[in-house]
Amino acid sequence: MAMTMNTPGPTGKRHRLDRPELLAPAGNLEKLKFAVHYGADAVYIGGQKYGLRSGADNFSFEEMREGVEFAARYGAKVFVATNIYAHNEDIAGLEAYLRKLEEVGIAAIIAADPAIVETAQRVAPGLEVHLSTQQSVLNWRTVKFWKDEGLPRVVLARETSLEEIAEIKAHVDIEIEAFIHGAMCSSFSGRCVLSNHFTDRDSNRGGCCQSCRWKYDLYVDGDTVTGEDENQFTMGSKDLCMIRHIPELIEVGVDSFKIEGRMKSLHYVATVVNAYRQAIDSYFNDPAAYELKPEWLDEVNKAANRPLNTGFFFDTPGTEDHIYEAEDKAAPYDFAGVVQSYDETTGLAVIQQRNHFKPGQEIEFFGPGGTFFKQQVGEIRDVEGNVLDAARHPLQQIVLRTEQPVKPMDMMRKRIR
Amino acid sequence: MARKPELLVTAASLEELRRLAEAGADAFVIGESRYGARLPGEFGLEQLEQAVQYARSSERQVRIYAAVNNLMDNATSDTLPEYLSKLAAIGVDAIVFGDPSVLMAAREASPGVPLHWNAEMTSTSYAQADYWGRRGATRIVLARELNMEQIIEVKQRTTLEVQVQVHGMTNIYHSKRSLVDSYLGHLGKEPGGLDSSLGKGLYLTEEERQGERYPIYQDAHGTYMMSSDDICMLENLHELLEADIDSLRIEGLMKTPEYNETVVRAYRAAMDAYADNPSGYRFNPEWLNAIRRVQDPERELSYGFFYKEQVY
């Protein structure tokens, strides 16, 4: 996809994309490959240090190098989240780490701590520095500050509305990245230390234990403010989904559409990227004729972990935007397998098992660009030809007849209710 | 005599400010909620000017810092140049900020007025202190989630003044959402049917932590959840005094003037005793007993994160 330069900024770098970038999370190398294959223009990952997802797999430098090479074949870029707020003891080693990121071909870091921002600019000038949402940037004057500091891109706080984004774009010529899909902190990002107080885990260094989703009771002067059930109060937010509002986001000038979820599954990443890729491309093919396709929404819902909403883009979230009851998995589908190969003459596909499936179950195949069909699982065999009653073993190669041709890296999901 | 650090306090009103100044406070951080975060009371420009006039005439020459440390939206950011130039004209001794928009506006609107960087939980290292120092800040207010060792190292490695909170509650969560109103809606009650503003006695309990009460309130900027305990470093204050920390803050939010006066007097006594004779300094248990007598029994006095090791 073309990314051309408009008016060059003081740094000489591009700072406005002619078509917004679709930016996807990748918790590991396999997810990176699928995110790119399904249409991400860029992916963001975590390294072994300085990132806010200490629970994700995270990349070694070797894996980063391989990820960068893979992405380059698609013209895609790899960013690394270095978005902690560093403590004194984190500073030693920072320079070497950033130089190494530059050396393995990382295009940009996403940083919140100004000490990390400045160190990267000094020791690894080949890395772009994007300001993380952890800085909770809400206004154009702060965006201007970071532009003057030489940053080509700011990731806005999730609390900014479309109208405020338009004002920011009107005041400052800089790339604006905005989260358009995924889980949200209900607090201002970076301004929550519940985890620190409850469990001594430092949320601003990757230790967040998601205390906002625990159960609370509200009291006034010793009396509980509740109905019959206890512990109904929550700070847990529904997840963000802007698939219905692609034209508004493009027209307001958001340069990078960011999907949340370095901890999310391969199936989630591929499904969500696939839907947004089609929506964005469809808009650019013919803006006037653009229509939301119901299948994009269906697809996104099949990957959803929680109920969805539109965050702060149109209004401040209210009662309907929080999750007060037990969290049900929203999607009645589960990831079941990945296509390894397909034989056109026999119509047989080799599937790598990712979740239990068996003959008779309803399954769906999908691939990049919206290829999609449903069928039932027929006879299944292992690669030695033995007939199986179920695909039980993770990563086992399963031979299965598909009703339409499939391609390597197409995905298979099963209906679970 | 050793150099005396500053004893910094909040105040809910001019009356409380005078009372705490007489009790031994050296400086005050006050302001209005449009610009300042989690203030115990409103000081519009007029009250702020009166506070500055009082400070100038006060025997102990107390200092007034303007709280401009909210996260700013576009609309508020647009009013910053005018507001900051008025603060400069009034003659405040410093502007406390936590959003770079204030720094941008201050360069033109209030040149020469010292700037204190206070982004609360995100001010975490000497390197960050130096960063804001190179851009004009004279002081860093450290995150309450740092421990003693980290605080001392920041002080040793930065040229900026270092401020830490030594007493009172801390903010542990800030959302732009109106979470109490949303919850009332969920219960089928009228949103706003319950006054959830500061000082109305609302608190949360967490399912697994019964007995801990976390104050919660809402204002125009959203919802705040506060710590269930009060930091009290009085007993070990000498460690911070030995480290030459420049400013020690007492948070007076959600406390009575009586309580705050008692706390100020206790810290004043300890700081004066230390300054008179550092090597012969002894903690006097009576200082702490005075605080204990006015302490809400539901709120434990704790060392906060001063002696904790966090994981991540």
Interface residues (C-beta under 8 A of the other chain):
Chain A: S54 Y85 A86 H87 N88 E89 D90 I91 A112 D113 P114 A115 V117 E118 T119 Q134 S136 L138 N139 W140 R141 T142 K144 F145 W146 A157 E159 T160 E164 E167 I168 S186 S187 F188 G190 R191 C192 V193 L194 N196 H197 F198 D200 R201 D202 N204 R205 G206 G207 S211 C212 W214 K215 Y216 D217 L218 Y219 V220 D221 V225 T226 G227 N231 Q232 F233 T234 M235 S237 F312 T316 P317 G318 T319 D321 H322 Y324
Chain B: L71 M72 D73 N74 T76 S77 L80 D99 P100 S101 L103 M104 A105 E120 M121 T122 T124 S125 Y126 A127 Q128 D130 Y131 W132 A143 E145 L146 Q150 E153 V154 R157 I172 Y173 H174 S175 K176 R177 S178 L179 V180 D181 S182 Y183 L184 G185 H186 L187 G188 P191 L194 K200 G201 L202 Y203 L204 T205 E206 E207 E208 R209 R213 I216 G222 M225 S227 S228 F305 K308 E309 Q310 V311 Y312
